């Protein structure tokens, strides 16, 4: 995926006057980059006996790994689940616009759709490196159609499916080729789910539990079979009950395979999850929390009425409702807003809040060696933030890809 | 010998840093004229390094035309081990200033042929025209660099086995586990440091007081190798009050009085805003 040059001749860039997130702490260190990767300056000094070719003063800002959004249904008027004439352009538009939110990699998400849509759309969303054109595409997140009828939420009932006949073959028949797929959300109470989970995991696809009425026992078996993620915790699942905590109970389950961390997505827009619920989850299992936007096409459209497909949507600040009603129709909080809200609601450290949007999604996808951190050798995808965690600039492979407008004179 | 006594560690560090800064600035280093500086490691010079970095950052001092030669390095410790002297120098000094990596010389404790590495180091010092100012520290057993008690006072850069005192003193940097502490090191010799045109020894803390006493009030003795500098034409010992605790009141009073002369000397080379 990475085609950056690692030639020793590539210029060395030193980002100075900053605090970098490394090893779970904000360190007062310079960030060195070469050939699109984070460089070890001590090695450069003693082995290659070289200094930086260019220094950039970061004005005392925080440098965090670029944010990774593993659940985005669309944005800026684009709906990823729609088989438009040019799916690629829609992806590209969103990929470019989310750079302003500090997102450097994402998983375009398709909601429950008929097989024709998957067959048409999936091949048009290849895995792609990020750059000045936009955030990188890590693979598609398929949310549905193998989910619970009762907990389908806004997913269209007509297209829900089960795989009880042919298990994995049903999955393949529905989706078509799985080359571009990274995450699949399914309900583990569906018959033969363990076969499907095992088969998907064997293909390197992350299986997530969501839109489900599974009890804790069923959820635990699913994790033992390979599931590693929970899709938007609390939403579209049974509520926590003290005698059967359901999927939520996975956060403190003692039945998980040893050494395995269960990750869970949370929409921290201040609307879809009560801050107290956010705090309970975070305190129970801080290492597994993954911030997601679960953004819908209304993201980024600004206040007012918008027509999105068959829907009329009214946007007011961070709230998107079906026009003329108070019915929420999806999240429209950008990732950096979610991070700030998460920080404020949980009172966690800045480092924790940043890791929830970078390191944890990278770990979920097994990419932590190259993404989600500023360790030596990792891809130089990072965000420059001020002390209030507002994005000042975004870098991919060490190149500036977005910058905040300077305040006027 | 000059003995400069400051009230506390911070003032001693600042004095030493100003002295080094003034030496470099007065020398007027340039493309064909490098200033050669010998450097120590350990906890004593940390304050001094911090001040030097401050002077660089405020634009008063540049290391662009300075060559540095460190005193020693452990044998067998990976270069990027957090306790190696390469790591120490990178984290506490080199990464903060504008020194050219080609001019920062540290012995390689992982060289294939350790004695050849030592000989090459001596050769590099020779090629640099000798050392203008060698800054050093003193161990509790009176050693300079790793010239442990019993080292020849005319020794050159070589491989040394570390004394038990030193290994015990270093254990705190290796999780208190004696088995993890290196037992050998490459070190400049007493003779190597004696060759420098000027020597500055930093000594702070009560735990160094006895060693300072042995070094300057007793005779020259290979059991207290720092005592060799009694025979160097230009040596300064910079210390804090605590380090003088084992000295005679007479010695301390004498040197405190003669400090004025050094201050006047320094005033001729004022560095702006320093």
Interface residues (C-beta under 8 A of the other chain):
Chain A: X30 X41 X42 X43 X44 X45 X46 X48 X49 X50 X51
Chain B: X79 X80 X86 X87 X90 X94 X95 X98 X100 X101 X102 X104 X106
